[in-house]
Amino acid sequence: MGWKLERIDLSGYDRIKPNEEIDLCIVLEEEKRAAIHGEVKFPNGKPVEGAVVKLFKKKESKDCYDTCELEPVTFTFTDKCGQFLFGVKADKDYVIKVFFYKPEKKKPYSDKKYDDDKK
């Protein structure tokens, strides 16, 4: 665990004069957040740009009619380096699913009979 950074506003104090010192006591709170970072790559090692990365959390209580164990939280897309980042709450169980689909280039439609009639 880390410690949460605090911003200290000194506007309530008079301006600090040259060669003056102010003593402050700052108590940091324990950080409750975490981050999940990763890279998506093709089998050849090349990064996957534009993949959908979905973040799910495991459901804490399951309804007897609910057969899904995962609850969607958020999603993001990978950048040109194949990287993604999620800010999450600590002490939770998460599952990540990655989806990538690159459609084939469509061939222009050609109706042979119609094309021949135009000649």
Secondary structure, 3 states (H helix, E strand, C coil): CCECCCCCCCCCCCCCCCCCCCCCCCCCCECCEEEEEEECECCCCCECCCCEEEEEEECCCCCCCCCCCEEEEEEEECCCCCEEEEEEECCCCEEEEEECCCCCCCCCCCCHHHHHHHC
